[in-house]
Structure formats: structure tokens, C-alpha cells
Amino acid sequence: MAPRLRSSFSPSIFPVPFRPRPSAFSKADLPLDRRRHISAYGYTQAKALVYPKHGSPADVLTLHTHSISPPHSRLVTLRTAAAPLNPADINQIQGTYPSAPSFGQELGTPQPSAVPGNEACFEVLSAGSGCKSLSKGDWVIPARTGLGTWRTHLQVEEEKVMKVNKDGLTVEQVATVSVNPVTAYRMLKDFTPLKEGDWFIQNGANSGVGRAAVQFAKMWGLKSICVVRKRDGVAGETLNREMQELGATVVVNDEEIMDKGFGERVKEWTNSGREPIKLALNCVGGDAAMALAKTVGAGGTMVTYGAMSKSPLRVGAAMLIFKDLRFVGFWVSRWGDHFPDEKKKTIEEILGLIKSGKFKDVPMVEVPWSYETKKEELLNAVQGTLEGFRKGKGIFKFGDT
């Protein structure tokens, strides 16, 4: 038998990845960190939705491919696991939101561009030698707004993300914790003293914030009047039942609250008015918000955290003079940036409630995002965020990226 010749091939000197023979296992069978698109030189291949100027998402968003070098110093390379699509993200793209990601060319775009998205759950893929708080496999969320989360991978300094204990949690739960649940929690805690048995009223009660507020209220023994948009027939009955199961005391629609006799109904629910409504949470604005304010007892507070109707608040003088109502606003992004330690504590408490089964997820509509996903599929999902009566919150769920 002829002797076997030893090959002089050395994989280390060739700039192409080693390709094993096909096997019975698919790429989907491998751990996440072995399914990534990585070049022979350790660069991570990434994709991001970017926009070079403000405008309609369909007109300005593009899908950009770029490479991320291995991390050094205090940098960490992250893989996005899930990222929700919030209305505020759309407003940022449109240029109508107070804060926005910075425009730059760090990703190698033809012109300065920004990445939309403020919430996400990331997995740490690798960390630089100077990184002290994070290691491979950790789950993190953005520490501040404006990070730009609608992308498959990114690289940031470790202080720009916050580590979470992932045990007993899903990526969807972690990705959606820092905006809606935190907003609801802080509004119920920070603006007027509420004790067990007290009443509050809210519009947009079927929203992420509204559903969270109902659940916290139930835990804390508060009573709630929840205003939802009118749905006819079975859809309306189903929604009312869902809200009551979450903990709503009373559920009404947005047409009922505009009726002249609505105030009398409120008196019936609140022991002839002897249990005054102390707090109103408003995300609609316009006449609907004023109808909400009319139900609040003397010395009460209305907190506005959204303006879906895009109509201004026209506060009557009688509300200020004779009822001494207080009208304030709340923006969770600014609060979180000013009070990072309190934000971290709030998030940890809410995640603890989720783990214990005391806090339920909002309905979600997953939008798969893999390396092969086309721009059109992603833009369709973004456009869906602008439509009414959605089946749930849109959320990018990242697979083989």
C-alpha cells in the first residue's frame, strides 16, 4: 500500500473559514453563538435598519449590512434577541419625538444615518479585556434611550447597557420591561399618595401601559375605571373580559365616557362620590382627556404621558379654581436618564413579579428577523405599528442572524 501523503494545508494561513462536510445536523441545532455569521478574521456580520433623514418609515428606512470588529478594552459585542416596535420609535423616525439617536457613519453607511429603536434584549457574545461587569452569555438591556435597537448586532461600551438576571424569563419579557411597565409603575407611585381602596381612572387602558397599570393596581389593592376604544360585538365583550381578568374594577368605552350622564355612573361606582377618584392617567389628549379629568375628585391629579389624538388639552378654569386639580406630564425616558439607580430597581422589581407569575405579558405579534429576512418584511411590520386595533405589540424576534 502506498504511504498516505500528509497535506501541507494549514487553515490558519487561508482567509476563508473552514467548511466541514455536511452532516445530519442543521445550523439551527447549534447554540446561538455558533450560528452567527462570522468571518475568518473574527468580524461579526450584522444588519441594521437605518434612516439618513426624518420622514415616513416606508420612505426613509433601509436595511444596511456591515461588519463589527472583535471587542477591545471595555467594549462588548451584542446579539439582539428581541426588540419591540413602540409608537415612540416611529415618532423618532418621523422626527416628531423629543429625543432621537444620533446620526453618524460608524456603520459605514453612504451618508450619516441613525438606527431606530429604544428597547431590546441583547445577549453578550464577547467582551473586551477591560470589561469588568459583563461576560459571554449575559442578557442586557439599554441603560438609556437612543441606543438604536433595530439591528441584529451592535458593539457598545459596557456602561451603555444594564445586566439583567435572565433566569426564568423570556427574551420578549426582558425586551419589553423598561418602557410600558416602568411608566405605569412610576405614575401610580410618584404623583399622588394612593392607599388600598383608592380609585384611579385611565384611558388607553388596553395599551401596554394601561394593562400594566391595571395589574399593579390589583396587586396594591387599588380600584380602577378603565376606558378602552369601542369595539362592537364579540370583540368588545372579549376585551372587557380580558381587562377584568387583569384586575380592572370597571371597564367602559371611549364613547360612554363622553355621555352627559357618565358622571352619575361614576358616583354609583364610588359610593356616591365618597370615594373620590384621586388620579387620572391620560395618553389620548383632547376632549377625551377632559372628560377623564371631570371625573377626578377635588385636589386630584391628571398625569399625561401620551397624546394619541394629537389634540391639545383645553383645561377649564373651574377645574383649576374650584377643584384644584393638578395637571402634570410624565416622560419615562427623561425620568430614567435622571434616576438610573431608581430605574434599575424598578426594572428588577417588575422582572421579579414576572418570574413569580404575578405580572402577565401584553399580547405580542412576533416579527421574525433572520440574516435572510428582506427589508420589505421588516418595513411591513413597522407600518403595522401605525395601524389601529392591532392584535398585539409588534416585536422583532431574532433567529439565525
C-alpha positions as CSV (number, residue, x, y, z in Angstrom):
1,M,0.0,0.0,0.0
2,A,1.3,3.4,-0.9
3,P,2.1,5.6,2.1
4,R,-0.6,8.3,3.0
5,L,0.7,11.7,2.0
6,R,0.5,14.4,4.6
7,S,-1.1,17.6,3.4
8,S,0.8,20.8,3.8
9,F,-2.5,22.7,4.1
10,S,-2.7,25.0,7.1
11,P,-6.2,26.5,7.7
12,S,-4.7,29.3,9.7
13,I,-3.0,30.9,6.7
14,F,-6.0,31.0,4.5
15,P,-8.5,33.9,4.7
16,V,-11.6,31.6,4.3
17,P,-13.5,29.8,7.1
18,F,-13.1,26.1,7.4
19,R,-16.2,24.3,6.0
20,P,-16.9,20.9,7.4
21,R,-18.6,18.2,5.5
22,P,-22.4,18.2,5.5
23,S,-23.8,16.3,8.5
24,A,-27.2,15.3,9.8
25,F,-27.3,18.5,12.0
26,S,-28.6,21.8,10.7
27,K,-27.4,25.2,11.7
28,A,-30.5,25.6,13.8
29,D,-29.3,22.7,16.1
30,L,-26.2,24.7,17.1
31,P,-26.0,27.2,20.1
32,L,-26.7,30.8,19.2
33,D,-23.1,31.8,19.4
34,R,-22.1,29.2,16.8
35,R,-24.9,30.2,14.4
36,R,-23.6,33.7,13.8
37,H,-22.2,35.0,10.5
38,I,-18.5,35.4,11.4
39,S,-15.7,36.0,9.0
40,A,-12.3,34.2,9.2
41,Y,-10.9,37.3,10.9
42,G,-13.4,37.3,13.8
43,Y,-15.6,40.1,12.4
44,T,-19.3,39.7,13.1
45,Q,-21.6,40.3,10.1
46,A,-24.5,42.5,11.1
47,K,-27.6,44.1,9.6
48,A,-29.4,47.2,10.8
49,L,-32.4,49.2,9.8
50,V,-31.2,52.8,9.3
51,Y,-32.5,56.1,8.2
52,P,-30.5,59.1,6.8
53,K,-33.2,61.7,7.4
54,H,-36.6,62.0,9.1
55,G,-39.7,61.0,7.3
56,S,-42.2,58.2,6.8
57,P,-40.6,54.9,7.8
58,A,-41.6,53.4,4.4
59,D,-39.7,56.2,2.6
60,V,-36.5,56.6,4.7
61,L,-35.7,53.2,6.2
62,T,-33.2,50.9,4.5
63,L,-31.5,47.6,5.6
64,H,-27.8,48.1,5.9
65,T,-25.2,45.3,6.1
66,H,-21.9,46.0,7.9
67,S,-19.1,44.3,9.9
68,I,-18.3,44.6,13.6
69,S,-14.7,44.0,14.7
70,P,-13.7,42.0,17.8
71,P,-14.3,44.0,21.0
72,H,-11.4,45.5,22.9
73,S,-11.0,47.5,26.2
74,R,-14.5,48.0,27.7
75,L,-16.4,47.2,24.5
76,V,-18.9,44.4,24.3
77,T,-20.4,42.8,21.1
78,L,-24.1,42.1,21.5
79,R,-26.6,39.9,19.5
80,T,-30.1,41.2,19.6
81,A,-32.6,38.6,20.8
82,A,-35.8,40.7,20.7
83,A,-36.7,44.3,20.1
84,P,-40.2,45.8,20.3
85,L,-41.8,48.3,18.0
86,N,-43.1,51.1,20.0
87,P,-45.1,54.2,18.7
88,A,-42.3,56.4,20.1
89,D,-39.8,54.6,17.8
90,I,-42.0,55.6,14.8
91,N,-42.2,59.1,16.0
92,Q,-38.4,59.3,16.2
93,I,-38.1,58.2,12.6
94,Q,-40.7,60.8,11.7
95,G,-38.8,63.5,13.6
96,T,-41.7,64.3,15.9
97,Y,-40.2,62.9,19.1
98,P,-38.1,65.0,21.6
99,S,-35.2,62.6,21.6
100,A,-33.6,60.6,18.8
101,P,-30.5,58.5,18.1
102,S,-27.5,60.4,16.7
103,F,-26.8,60.4,13.0
104,G,-23.3,59.2,12.1
105,Q,-21.4,56.9,9.7
106,E,-19.9,54.5,12.3
107,L,-21.7,51.6,10.4
108,G,-20.2,52.6,7.1
109,T,-23.4,54.0,5.6
110,P,-23.1,56.2,2.5
111,Q,-24.4,59.2,4.5
112,P,-24.9,59.9,8.2
113,S,-27.7,57.7,9.5
114,A,-29.4,56.6,12.7
115,V,-30.7,53.3,13.9
116,P,-34.2,53.4,15.4
117,G,-35.5,51.5,18.4
118,N,-35.1,52.1,22.2
119,E,-35.9,48.7,23.8
120,A,-34.4,45.3,23.4
121,C,-33.0,42.2,25.0
122,F,-29.4,41.6,24.0
123,E,-27.1,38.6,24.5
124,V,-23.4,39.3,25.1
125,L,-21.3,37.5,22.5
126,S,-17.9,38.7,23.5
127,A,-16.3,41.3,25.8
128,G,-13.1,43.3,25.6
129,S,-10.3,42.6,28.1
130,G,-11.2,45.7,30.1
131,C,-14.8,44.8,30.6
132,K,-15.5,44.1,34.3
133,S,-19.3,43.6,34.7
134,L,-20.3,41.5,31.7
135,S,-19.3,38.2,30.2
136,K,-20.4,36.0,27.3
137,G,-24.0,34.7,27.6
138,D,-25.2,37.6,29.8
139,W,-28.5,39.3,28.9
140,V,-28.6,43.1,28.9
141,I,-31.0,45.9,28.1
142,P,-30.2,49.5,27.1
143,A,-29.2,51.7,30.1
144,R,-30.5,54.8,28.4
145,T,-32.7,55.8,25.4
146,G,-31.5,56.3,21.9
147,L,-29.2,53.2,21.7
148,G,-30.7,52.1,18.4
149,T,-32.0,48.6,18.8
150,W,-33.5,47.6,15.4
151,R,-30.4,45.6,14.3
152,T,-29.0,42.1,14.6
153,H,-25.8,43.0,16.4
154,L,-24.1,46.0,17.9
155,Q,-21.0,47.0,19.9
156,V,-21.0,49.4,22.8
157,E,-19.2,50.3,25.9
158,E,-20.4,48.2,28.8
159,E,-21.8,51.1,30.8
160,K,-24.4,51.7,28.0
161,V,-26.2,48.5,28.9
162,M,-27.7,47.1,32.0
163,K,-27.3,43.4,33.0
164,V,-30.5,41.5,34.0
165,N,-30.9,38.2,35.7
166,K,-32.2,36.0,32.9
167,D,-33.3,33.0,35.0
168,G,-37.0,32.2,34.5
169,L,-37.5,34.9,31.9
170,T,-38.0,35.0,28.1
171,V,-36.3,37.5,25.8
172,E,-39.6,39.0,25.0
173,Q,-40.3,39.8,28.6
174,V,-36.9,41.3,29.1
175,A,-37.1,43.3,25.9
176,T,-40.4,45.0,26.8
177,V,-39.9,45.7,30.5
178,S,-38.2,49.2,30.5
179,V,-40.9,51.4,28.9
180,N,-44.5,50.5,29.4
181,P,-44.4,48.6,32.8
182,V,-42.0,51.2,34.2
183,T,-44.2,54.1,33.0
184,A,-47.3,52.5,34.7
185,Y,-45.4,51.7,37.9
186,R,-44.0,55.2,38.4
187,M,-47.2,57.1,37.6
188,L,-49.1,55.1,40.2
189,K,-46.3,55.6,42.8
190,D,-44.9,59.1,42.2
191,F,-47.7,61.7,41.7
192,T,-50.3,61.3,44.5
193,P,-50.4,59.2,47.6
194,L,-52.6,56.1,46.9
195,K,-53.7,53.6,49.5
196,E,-55.6,50.4,49.4
197,G,-59.2,51.0,48.2
198,D,-58.4,54.3,46.4
199,W,-59.7,54.9,42.8
200,F,-57.9,55.9,39.7
201,I,-59.1,56.2,36.1
202,Q,-57.2,55.8,32.8
203,N,-57.8,56.0,29.1
204,G,-55.9,53.8,26.6
205,A,-56.4,51.1,29.2
206,N,-55.8,48.3,26.6
207,S,-52.3,49.7,25.8
208,G,-49.1,48.3,27.2
209,V,-49.0,51.0,29.9
210,G,-52.7,50.5,30.6
211,R,-52.5,46.8,31.1
212,A,-49.5,47.2,33.3
213,A,-51.3,49.8,35.5
214,V,-54.3,47.5,36.0
215,Q,-52.1,44.7,37.2
216,F,-50.1,46.8,39.6
217,A,-53.4,48.3,40.9
218,K,-54.7,44.9,41.6
219,M,-51.6,43.9,43.5
220,W,-51.7,47.1,45.6
221,G,-55.5,47.0,46.3
222,L,-56.4,50.0,44.1
223,K,-59.7,50.3,42.2
224,S,-59.7,51.3,38.6
225,I,-62.0,52.7,35.9
226,C,-60.5,51.6,32.5
227,V,-61.5,53.4,29.3
228,V,-60.9,51.5,26.1
229,R,-61.8,52.2,22.5
230,K,-65.2,50.9,21.5
231,R,-65.3,47.6,19.7
232,D,-68.5,46.1,18.6
233,G,-70.0,42.7,19.4
234,V,-67.8,39.8,20.5
235,A,-64.5,41.8,20.1
236,G,-65.8,44.3,22.7
237,E,-67.0,41.7,25.1
238,T,-63.8,39.8,24.8
239,L,-61.7,42.9,25.6
240,N,-63.8,43.8,28.6
241,R,-63.4,40.3,30.0
242,E,-59.6,40.4,29.4
243,M,-59.4,43.7,31.3
244,Q,-61.5,42.5,34.2
245,E,-59.4,39.3,34.4
246,L,-56.3,41.5,34.6
247,G,-57.8,43.4,37.6
248,A,-59.9,46.3,36.2
249,T,-62.8,47.2,38.5
250,V,-64.9,48.9,35.8
251,V,-64.4,48.8,32.0
252,V,-66.1,51.4,29.8
253,N,-65.5,52.5,26.2
254,D,-64.5,55.9,24.9
255,E,-68.0,56.8,23.7
256,E,-69.6,56.1,27.1
257,I,-67.2,58.5,28.9
258,M,-68.4,61.3,26.6
259,D,-72.0,60.9,27.7
260,K,-73.5,63.6,29.8
261,G,-74.7,61.1,32.4
262,F,-71.3,59.5,32.8
263,G,-70.6,61.5,36.0
264,E,-73.6,59.9,37.7
265,R,-72.4,56.5,36.8
266,V,-69.0,57.3,38.4
267,K,-70.8,58.4,41.6
268,E,-72.6,55.0,41.7
269,W,-69.2,53.1,41.5
270,T,-67.5,55.3,44.0
271,N,-70.0,55.1,46.9
272,S,-72.0,58.2,45.9
273,G,-68.7,60.1,45.4
274,R,-67.5,59.5,48.9
275,E,-64.6,57.5,47.4
276,P,-63.2,60.2,45.1
277,I,-61.0,59.4,42.1
278,K,-57.6,60.7,43.1
279,L,-55.6,60.0,39.9
280,A,-56.2,60.0,36.1
281,L,-53.7,58.6,33.6
282,N,-54.1,60.1,30.1
283,C,-52.4,59.0,26.9
284,V,-55.1,60.3,24.4
285,G,-55.5,64.1,24.9
286,G,-58.1,66.4,23.5
287,D,-61.8,66.2,24.6
288,A,-61.3,62.6,25.8
289,A,-58.8,63.7,28.3
290,M,-61.0,66.5,29.6
291,A,-63.9,64.0,30.0
292,L,-61.5,62.0,32.1
293,A,-60.5,65.0,34.2
294,K,-64.1,65.8,35.0
295,T,-64.4,62.5,37.0
296,V,-61.4,63.3,39.2
297,G,-62.2,64.5,42.8
298,A,-61.1,67.8,44.3
299,G,-57.3,68.0,44.8
300,G,-56.7,65.1,42.4
301,T,-54.1,64.8,39.7
302,M,-54.1,64.0,36.0
303,V,-50.8,62.6,34.6
304,T,-50.4,62.9,30.8
305,Y,-47.9,60.5,29.2
306,G,-49.1,60.4,25.6
307,A,-51.2,62.3,23.0
308,M,-52.6,59.7,20.6
309,S,-55.3,62.1,19.4
310,K,-52.7,64.8,18.7
311,S,-55.2,67.3,20.1
312,P,-54.3,69.8,22.8
313,L,-55.6,69.8,26.4
314,R,-58.1,72.6,27.0
315,V,-58.4,72.8,30.7
316,G,-61.4,74.7,32.0
317,A,-60.7,77.3,34.7
318,A,-63.2,75.7,37.0
319,M,-61.1,72.6,37.2
320,L,-58.2,74.7,38.5
321,I,-60.0,77.1,40.7
322,F,-62.8,75.1,42.3
323,K,-61.5,71.6,42.1
324,D,-57.8,72.5,42.5
325,L,-56.8,69.8,40.0
326,R,-53.2,69.3,39.2
327,F,-52.1,68.6,35.5
328,V,-48.6,67.2,35.1
329,G,-46.7,65.2,32.5
330,F,-44.5,62.1,32.7
331,W,-41.9,61.0,30.2
332,V,-40.2,57.8,31.3
333,S,-37.2,58.3,29.1
334,R,-36.2,61.6,30.9
335,W,-37.1,60.1,34.3
336,G,-34.9,57.0,33.6
337,D,-32.0,59.1,32.4
338,H,-32.2,61.3,35.5
339,F,-32.7,58.5,38.0
340,P,-30.7,55.5,36.7
341,D,-30.5,53.7,40.0
342,E,-34.2,54.0,40.6
343,K,-34.9,52.8,37.1
344,K,-32.7,49.7,37.7
345,K,-34.6,49.0,41.0
346,T,-38.0,49.4,39.3
347,I,-37.0,47.1,36.4
348,E,-35.6,44.4,38.8
349,E,-38.8,44.5,40.9
350,I,-41.0,44.2,37.8
351,L,-38.9,41.3,36.4
352,G,-39.3,39.6,39.8
353,L,-43.1,39.9,39.5
354,I,-43.0,38.4,36.0
355,K,-40.9,35.5,37.3
356,S,-43.4,34.8,40.1
357,G,-46.3,34.8,37.6
358,K,-47.9,37.9,39.2
359,F,-47.4,40.1,36.1
360,K,-48.7,39.0,32.7
361,D,-47.1,39.8,29.3
362,V,-49.0,42.1,26.9
363,P,-50.2,40.3,23.7
364,M,-47.4,40.3,21.1
365,V,-47.1,39.8,17.4
366,E,-43.7,38.3,16.6
367,V,-41.9,39.6,13.5
368,P,-39.1,37.0,12.6
369,W,-35.8,38.5,11.7
370,S,-33.0,36.3,10.4
371,Y,-30.0,37.0,8.3
372,E,-32.0,36.3,5.1
373,T,-35.0,38.5,6.1
374,K,-35.8,41.1,3.4
375,K,-36.2,44.8,4.0
376,E,-39.8,44.7,2.8
377,E,-40.9,42.2,5.5
378,L,-39.4,44.4,8.2
379,L,-41.0,47.6,6.8
380,N,-44.4,45.9,6.7
381,A,-44.1,45.2,10.4
382,V,-43.1,48.8,11.1
383,Q,-46.0,50.1,9.1
384,G,-48.3,47.8,11.2
385,T,-47.4,49.7,14.3
386,L,-49.2,52.7,12.9
387,E,-52.5,50.8,12.4
388,G,-55.4,50.7,14.9
389,F,-56.8,47.6,16.6
390,R,-53.7,45.6,16.4
391,K,-53.7,42.0,17.7
392,G,-50.7,42.8,20.0
393,K,-47.4,44.7,20.3
394,G,-45.1,44.1,17.4
395,I,-41.7,42.7,18.4
396,F,-38.8,41.7,16.3
397,K,-37.7,38.2,17.3
398,F,-34.2,37.5,16.1
399,G,-33.4,33.9,14.9
400,D,-30.4,32.9,12.8
401,T,-28.6,36.2,12.5
